[in-house]
């Protein structure tokens, strides 16, 4: 789906709603409260009515689109721009692209982006466990510590830790972690890596030794400039998870420029969502499907 396709096919709210109805209820509209069949009322807003619980609603009720005053065609354009931007797109860039330099509000664009990210975050939950050859590594994101000096005694702003786990030629997991201690690493391995994994490949951080447990464990020595090693024809490296880290850091440096620690996990979920679907020809439709089935995200909750 290209930008021209979206502009041409979804130029009115009516056409957008028709698409959302098909995505949310592939077997026909049903009541979001009692799951009973409903009738469509003859109104401009395409209202549905449930006789069982006497409830009127639209296709956007109880979704990420809930209570939004933006035209749906703006939502569709924003979804396409975010899901097709390999290294992400900032709220400022989205505002300039859709509304222009002197129109629209940055806060509106920022809230719009985060609601789309919330739908992406719902999609990356409850995924199957990783198996086969699994690579795991950690990285640190955040600006340089400037102006502290040797005698600084105030509070420092530490870098944020991101744990990456990737199945070789498969899916990716990113997590904003409090630390890189063995207990934290073991928790992420237990929640995301299958017990019958073939091998877990890491660098030589000592914490991995106890975190991996009984699984087969191979390491590469980055300190000694070792990045790839072959054992019996098997490639031992963490290069594929590090390639995902490079996308994240290019997104921070080149697109977002600044990310708060509070919202870092949302950006990680966005990167993961796109990365796992990088070969999906229907990425835009898949994104809309998750947006129309995800729970609402209020501005108050987002900024709490």
Helices and strands as residue ranges (DSSP letters): H 3-9, H 13-24, E 39-40, E 48-50, E 55-57, H 72-84, H 91-98, H 106-123, E 133-141, E 160-167, E 172-177, H 182-192, E 199-203, H 207-212, E 217-220, E 228-231, E 234-237, H 239-251, I 252-256, G 261-263, H 264-276, H 283-291, H 299-302
